[in-house]
């Protein structure tokens, strides 16, 4: 990557700063790790796995991840309606990065 873009341009890239600021928040690591535990996750599954997160915050973070094409939200035609979340291809790559980062931070 640095062959194509100078280090200066990379450091000062507005898109990088904006996306990093949006994506790397307090709950990013726990939510991404929770989603990585299974192929599909429901809202309450994720919420019950993460101590201290409230429904509003989780909803906002899931919407943000959907906006950045990290996860896809699927509405199933069941009674009651079921919503499930799963990683996109980009999300699986993001999960690998977040998983490595969490391993690093725990050591």
C-alpha positions as CSV (number, residue, x, y, z in Angstrom):
1,X,0.0,0.0,0.0
2,X,2.8,2.4,0.9
3,X,4.2,1.9,-2.6
4,X,1.1,3.5,-4.1
5,X,0.5,6.2,-1.5
6,X,3.1,8.1,0.3
7,X,3.2,7.8,4.1
8,X,2.3,11.5,4.4
9,X,-0.7,11.1,2.2
10,X,-1.8,8.0,4.1
11,X,-1.4,9.7,7.5
12,X,-3.4,12.7,6.3
13,X,-6.1,10.8,4.5
14,X,-9.5,12.3,5.5
15,X,-11.4,9.1,4.5
16,X,-9.1,7.0,6.7
17,X,-9.6,9.4,9.7
18,X,-13.4,9.6,9.3
19,X,-13.8,5.8,8.9
20,X,-11.4,5.0,11.7
21,X,-13.3,7.5,14.0
22,X,-16.6,5.9,13.1
23,X,-15.5,2.2,13.3
24,X,-13.1,2.1,16.2
25,X,-15.4,2.8,19.2
26,X,-15.6,1.3,22.7
27,X,-18.0,-1.5,21.7
28,X,-16.4,-2.4,18.3
29,X,-14.2,-5.3,19.5
30,X,-16.8,-7.0,21.7
31,X,-19.5,-6.8,19.0
32,X,-17.3,-8.0,16.2
33,X,-15.9,-10.9,18.4
34,X,-19.5,-11.8,19.3
35,X,-20.6,-11.9,15.7
36,X,-17.6,-14.0,14.9
37,X,-18.7,-16.8,17.2
38,X,-21.3,-18.1,14.8
39,X,-22.5,-17.9,11.2
40,X,-25.6,-15.8,12.2
41,X,-26.4,-13.8,15.3
42,X,-29.6,-12.3,16.6
43,X,-29.7,-9.0,18.3
44,X,-30.5,-10.5,21.7
45,X,-27.7,-13.1,21.3
46,X,-25.2,-10.3,20.9
47,X,-26.7,-8.1,23.6
48,X,-26.7,-11.0,26.1
49,X,-23.1,-11.9,25.4
50,X,-21.7,-8.4,26.0
51,X,-21.9,-7.2,29.6
52,X,-22.9,-3.5,29.9
53,X,-24.0,-2.7,26.4
54,X,-27.5,-1.2,26.1
55,X,-29.9,-1.8,23.2
56,X,-29.6,1.7,21.8
57,X,-25.8,1.5,21.5
58,X,-25.9,-2.0,20.0
59,X,-28.5,-0.9,17.5
60,X,-26.4,2.1,16.5
61,X,-23.2,0.0,16.2
62,X,-25.0,-2.6,14.1
63,X,-26.3,0.1,11.8
64,X,-22.9,1.6,11.5
65,X,-21.4,-1.8,10.6
66,X,-24.1,-2.4,8.0
67,X,-23.4,1.1,6.5
68,X,-19.7,0.2,6.1
69,X,-20.6,-3.2,4.6
70,X,-19.1,-5.2,7.5
71,X,-22.3,-7.0,8.3
72,X,-25.6,-7.7,6.5
73,X,-28.9,-7.6,8.2
74,X,-31.4,-10.2,7.1
75,X,-35.1,-10.2,8.0
76,X,-36.7,-13.6,8.0
77,X,-40.4,-14.1,7.3
78,X,-41.1,-15.9,10.5
79,X,-43.7,-15.3,13.3
80,X,-42.5,-13.3,15.1
81,X,-40.2,-11.8,12.5
82,X,-36.6,-12.8,13.0
83,X,-33.7,-10.5,12.2
84,X,-30.2,-12.0,12.0
85,X,-26.8,-10.5,11.3
86,X,-23.8,-12.1,9.5
87,X,-20.5,-10.9,8.2
88,X,-20.0,-9.9,4.6
89,X,-16.7,-10.8,2.9
90,X,-15.3,-7.5,4.1
91,X,-16.6,-8.2,7.5
92,X,-14.8,-11.5,7.7
93,X,-11.6,-9.7,6.9
94,X,-12.4,-7.1,9.5
95,X,-13.0,-9.8,12.0
96,X,-9.6,-11.3,11.4
97,X,-8.0,-7.9,12.1
98,X,-10.1,-7.3,15.2
99,X,-9.5,-10.8,16.5
100,X,-5.7,-10.3,16.2
101,X,-6.0,-6.9,17.8
102,X,-7.9,-8.3,20.7
103,X,-5.3,-11.0,21.2
104,X,-2.6,-8.4,21.1
105,X,-4.4,-6.2,23.7
106,X,-5.0,-9.1,26.1
107,X,-1.3,-10.2,26.1
